[in-house]
Amino acid sequence: MKQALYFIMAIFFMTQTLTAEAIDEMTFSGGAPSDGYQPRIIVPILAEAFKRNGIRFHAKYYPSLRSLESSNSGQVDGELHRVYDFHLVSGGKYPNLIRIESKLLSVWLAAFTAKNIKIETWNDLKKYNVIYYRGRKNVEKFLSKILPPERIHDTKTDKQAFKMLAADRIDIVISESRQGKKLISDNPEFSDIVEIAKLDETKIYAYIHKKHKEIAPKIAETIENMKTDGTFSKIVDEVNKAFQ
């Protein structure tokens, strides 16, 4: 009788544990406004991937550094879009984030200016004042190698950076190629700004908090399946048309 009772109790507690660990909803944050190029692609891809795993997915926009602090602390469940070698470029400051091993996007970092400037590589930026939106750890790393701190500037958004460029307060903006071109086409005040060089191709991945590490390979596998069944390319193509 006692053995039967212990067995029933064990099953009960096991069920309670599994129920407590069951996850039906997740929220990721990102450091780019929701109408930006990366979120427009990545949010619906992740939403579909999580949906196929029985999880409702939500996305929030925070300033980039706040987003990292929130996702690394576990306040939110993950980070929407960071570079492949994020831990390297961030100096390992956010160890609780685990990369979901399926590439979401490749983007080009590009240089924009309204002046008669010609550059081809990062090293050509040496004599200029350069701005980018803060939280882009890969851009921060590139610039810190070639420019003194007084020539490096950051701001909260790409649009603010372009406004400073249009006001002749800065020489060059580093932004994503598609995002920068979209800002130029949507804002007449930026009509004199042009892209002058593509500097680096960047691979973008989502990161999940380590408390959900068992889910990461499932989401990665689902994203790969979406690439095979056409769902992934359909989302990307629709956004690319809007950013032409």
C-alpha positions in Angstrom: 0.0 0.0 0.0 2.8 2.4 0.9 4.6 1.6 -2.3 1.5 2.4 -4.3 1.1 5.7 -2.4 4.8 6.6 -3.0 4.3 5.8 -6.7 1.2 8.1 -7.0 3.0 10.9 -5.1 6.0 10.6 -7.4 3.9 10.8 -10.5 2.0 13.8 -9.0 5.2 15.8 -8.3 6.7 14.8 -11.7 3.6 16.1 -13.4 3.7 19.3 -11.3 7.3 19.9 -12.3 6.7 19.3 -16.0 3.7 21.7 -15.8 5.7 24.4 -14.1 8.5 24.1 -16.7 6.1 24.1 -19.7 6.5 27.3 -21.7 3.7 28.6 -23.9 4.8 32.2 -24.3 8.1 34.0 -24.9 9.3 37.6 -25.3 12.5 38.7 -27.1 13.8 42.2 -27.2 15.8 44.0 -29.9 17.8 47.2 -30.2 16.2 48.4 -33.4 12.8 50.0 -33.9 10.1 47.5 -35.1 9.9 49.2 -38.5 13.6 48.7 -39.2 14.9 46.3 -41.7 16.1 43.5 -39.4 13.0 43.4 -37.1 10.6 43.4 -40.1 12.2 40.2 -41.2 13.3 38.5 -38.0 10.2 39.0 -35.9 7.8 37.2 -38.2 10.3 34.4 -38.8 10.8 33.8 -35.1 7.0 34.2 -34.4 6.3 31.4 -36.9 9.2 29.2 -35.6 8.0 29.5 -32.0 4.4 29.0 -33.1 5.3 25.7 -34.7 6.7 24.7 -31.3 3.5 25.6 -29.5 4.9 28.9 -28.1 3.4 32.4 -28.5 6.1 34.8 -29.4 6.3 38.6 -28.6 8.9 41.2 -29.6 9.8 44.4 -27.8 12.0 47.3 -28.8 14.4 48.7 -26.2 17.5 50.9 -26.7 20.2 48.5 -27.7 22.1 48.3 -24.4 19.0 48.1 -22.4 17.8 45.3 -24.6 21.0 43.4 -23.9 20.8 43.9 -20.2 17.1 42.7 -20.2 17.8 39.6 -22.2 21.0 38.7 -20.4 19.4 39.1 -17.0 16.4 37.0 -18.0 13.9 39.8 -17.8 13.0 38.9 -21.3 13.6 35.5 -22.9 16.1 36.4 -25.6 17.6 38.8 -28.1 16.1 39.3 -31.5 19.1 40.1 -33.6 22.8 40.1 -32.9 25.9 39.2 -35.0 27.2 35.7 -35.2 30.3 36.4 -33.1 28.5 38.5 -30.6 30.3 37.2 -27.6 33.6 37.9 -29.2 32.8 41.5 -30.1 31.1 42.2 -26.8 34.0 40.9 -24.8 31.9 38.2 -23.2 29.8 40.7 -21.2 26.5 38.8 -21.8 27.3 35.2 -21.0 23.7 34.1 -20.4 22.8 34.4 -24.1 22.9 31.4 -26.3 22.9 31.6 -30.1 20.1 29.9 -31.9 22.1 28.1 -34.6 20.2 29.1 -37.7 21.2 32.2 -39.6 18.4 34.7 -39.9 19.9 37.3 -42.2 23.0 38.7 -43.8 23.4 42.5 -43.9 26.0 44.9 -45.2 27.4 47.6 -43.0 27.9 50.6 -45.2 29.3 54.2 -45.0 27.0 57.1 -45.8 28.0 60.8 -46.3 26.8 64.1 -47.8 30.3 65.2 -48.5 32.8 64.5 -51.3 34.5 61.6 -49.5 35.8 58.4 -51.0 36.6 55.3 -48.9 36.9 51.6 -49.6 37.8 50.0 -46.3 37.5 50.7 -42.6 41.1 52.1 -42.5 40.0 54.9 -44.9 37.8 56.3 -42.1 40.9 57.4 -40.0 40.6 61.1 -40.6 36.9 61.5 -40.3 34.3 61.9 -37.6 32.0 58.9 -37.6 28.7 58.1 -36.0 26.6 54.9 -35.5 23.8 53.9 -33.3 25.0 52.6 -30.0 24.7 49.0 -29.2 26.2 47.8 -32.5 29.1 46.0 -30.8 30.7 44.9 -34.1 30.8 48.6 -35.4 32.1 49.7 -32.0 34.9 47.1 -32.3 35.8 48.1 -35.9 35.9 51.8 -35.1 37.8 51.5 -31.9 40.7 49.9 -33.8 41.2 52.7 -36.2 39.8 55.9 -34.7 40.6 57.9 -31.5 37.6 58.1 -29.1 37.0 61.8 -29.9 36.2 60.9 -33.5 33.7 58.2 -32.7 30.2 59.2 -31.9 27.0 57.2 -31.2 23.3 57.9 -30.9 20.1 56.1 -30.1 18.8 55.5 -33.7 20.0 55.5 -37.3 17.6 58.3 -38.0 19.3 60.6 -35.4 22.7 59.7 -36.9 21.4 60.7 -40.4 20.0 64.0 -39.0 23.4 64.9 -37.6 25.0 64.1 -40.9 22.4 66.2 -42.8 23.1 69.1 -40.4 26.9 68.8 -41.2 27.8 67.9 -37.6 29.4 64.7 -38.6 31.3 63.3 -41.6 30.2 59.7 -42.0 27.4 57.5 -40.7 27.9 53.7 -40.4 24.6 51.9 -40.9 23.1 48.9 -42.6 22.9 49.4 -46.4 19.2 48.7 -46.8 18.2 50.5 -43.7 20.2 53.6 -44.6 18.9 53.7 -48.2 15.3 53.4 -46.8 15.9 56.3 -44.5 17.2 58.4 -47.4 14.2 57.6 -49.6 11.7 58.2 -46.8 13.1 61.6 -45.6 13.6 64.5 -48.1 16.0 66.1 -45.6 18.4 63.3 -46.3 18.4 63.7 -50.1 22.0 64.8 -50.3 23.2 61.7 -48.4 24.6 58.8 -50.4 26.1 55.4 -49.7 29.8 55.5 -50.5 31.0 52.1 -49.5 30.0 48.7 -48.3 32.4 47.7 -45.5 31.5 44.4 -44.0 28.9 41.6 -44.5 27.4 40.6 -41.2 25.6 37.4 -40.3 22.6 37.9 -37.9 21.3 35.4 -35.4 18.8 35.4 -32.5 20.0 34.6 -29.0 18.0 32.9 -26.2 18.6 33.1 -22.4 20.3 30.0 -21.1 17.4 29.1 -18.9 15.7 28.0 -22.2 18.7 26.3 -23.7 16.8 23.1 -24.4 14.5 25.0 -26.7 17.3 26.6 -28.8 18.0 23.5 -31.0 14.3 23.0 -31.6 13.8 26.6 -32.8 17.0 26.3 -35.0 15.7 23.1 -36.6 12.3 24.7 -37.2 13.9 27.7 -38.9 15.8 25.4 -41.1 12.6 23.6 -42.0 11.1 27.0 -42.8 13.9 27.6 -45.2 13.1 24.3 -47.0 9.3 24.8 -47.2 9.5 28.3 -48.6 8.1 30.2 -45.5 11.4 31.8 -44.7 12.1 33.2 -48.2 8.5 34.5 -48.6 9.0 36.7 -45.5 12.4 37.9 -46.6 11.2 38.7 -50.1 8.2 40.7 -48.9 10.4 42.9 -46.7 13.0 43.3 -49.4 10.4 44.7 -51.8 9.5 47.3 -49.2 13.1 48.3 -48.8 14.0 48.7 -52.5 
